[in-house]
Amino acid sequence: MSASSYSFSSRAACLVAVAGAFGLAACGGGGDDSGSGGSGQGTLKVSMTDAPACGFDHVFVTVNKVRVHTSANADPGGSGWVDINVSPARKIDLLSLTNGALSELGQTPLPAGNYQQVRLVLDANTGGGSGALANSVVPTGGSEKSLDTPSAVQSGIKINRSFTVAPGTLTDLVLDFDACKSVVTRGNGSYGLKPVVTAIPTVVSGAVTGVVGSAPGASVYAERNGVVVKATVADANGNFTLSPIEQSSTAGAVDVVVVPGAANGRATGIVRSVPVVAGASTAISTSGAPLSLPTSSYRRVSGTVTPASAEATLRALQLVSGGTFEIAATAAASDTGAYSFFATAPALPVAAPVIGTYQAALPIPLQPDNAAGGKYSVQATSSAGVVQTQPVDVNSADVIQNFGF
C-alpha cells in the first residue's frame, strides 16, 4: 500500500465514549460506482488519534467533512468524490487522544472497491471571543491562540493512502495526526497548521504496550529505520500503548524509543526489534517489570533556518549501536525560520541512551551506549524536499545550529 503524503494525529482519551452521538452521512460529490473497481456496498468507519505535541497543552481542530476518492490525483473540485459530512462538526482536542484512544468520526456506506485518497476538511475560524475558535492551540502555560488552517478549510488535508472497501464488510480507517510536527510557531506569536497526517487501516495493525518507571508524560515512539510510525505519551503511572501500528509487509518489527523529558530527568531507552502482530498486542514491560532508565540532565538545540520560506521540518537523531533513532522533532517558524527542541524545556538527554533487544521474558536487559551520550545529528528538510544534516554535541552546553537553503 502507498505511504501517506502527510501524517495527522489527535489525542482524546474520553471522546471515544461519546463518539456514537456523532454520525457521518454520505452526500453529493459524485459518489457513484464508477472507478470503484467493485460492486455492491461496504461500510467505511473513520476515526482519529494523535502523537505527543511539544510545547502545547491543547491543540483543537474542528472537523466538518471527510472525503474519499478512487484516484490519488483527483482534484478537490473534480467529480467522483464521496463526501462524508460530520454533523454537527466535531471540535476535537488532539492532545487528549493518546495510548490507543480513538475519536470516532462516524461511518457511512460506500461503493465497494479500492480508494486512493482521503481529504480531511476543517471548519474555518469565524471570529474572536472565548470559545469561538474552531481551530486553536494553548501553549504550555499560555492562553488560547488561533490556529490558521487555510488549506485544510478550503480543499482539505490531503492524505494519499490506498485502502479497500469490500462488499458487505466494515473497513476501519484511523487518521493519525502528528500535532508536534504539524503546528508551526511563528515569530510574531501566531500559529499555523502544516499538517502531517497518516491513514492506517486497523485490519493490518497491532499494538505495543509497556510501562516506564519514574517517567510520567514520557514521549514514546515506534520507529522503523529511524522514522516514527506511531507515537504516544506515557500516562501518570508510566503506562503507554502504541496503537495502531501498521504491520509492514517488509518489516513486522519496530524499535521503541522512550524519551522521558527534562522534567523526569531520565535518559533515553530503546528496545530494538519489537514484533508487531495484526490484531494482537506485544508487551515490552509491565508494572511488575518496568523499563528502568538512568538519570540524565537535558540540554537544548536551537537555531534559524534561512530563508524562512524553506518551511523546514527538523529532527534530532541519535546514532546508537548501528541504528539511527529520532529523539525529537519540530518545525521552523514560517516567518522567521527560528526553531528549538523545545521552546518550553530542553529536549535532548545528555546521558548515554540504554539499549536492549526484545525478548518475551521480562524485564528486557538494557545496556548503555556510552559513545552515543550527548551526541546527535540535526536533520533539516525543506518544503522542497532538500535535506541537510549537521552533528551537534550537547555534553558541555546548549547548542545553536543554523541552516541555510
Buried (B, 14 or more C-beta within 10 A) or exposed (E): BEEBBBBBBBBBBEBBEEBEEBBBEBEEBEBEBEBBBBEBBBBBBBBBBBBBBBBBBBBBBBBBBBBBBBEBEBEBEEEBBBBBBBBEBBBBBBBBBBBBBBBBBBBBBBBBBEBBBBBBBBBEBEEEEEEEBBBBBBBBEEEBBBBBBEBBBEBBBBBBBBBBBBEEEEBBBBBBBBBBBBBBBBEEEBBBBBBBBBBBBBBBBBBBBBBBBBBBBBBBBBBBEBEBBBBBBBBEEBBBBBBBBBBBEEEBBBBBBBBBBBEBBBBBBBBBBBBBBBEEBBBBBBEEBBBBBBEBBBBBBBBBBBEBBBBBBBBBBBBBBEBBBBBBBBBBBBBBBBBBBBBBBBBBBBBBBBBBBBEEEBBBEBEBBEEBBBBBBBBBBBEEEEEBEBEBBBEEEBBEBBBEB
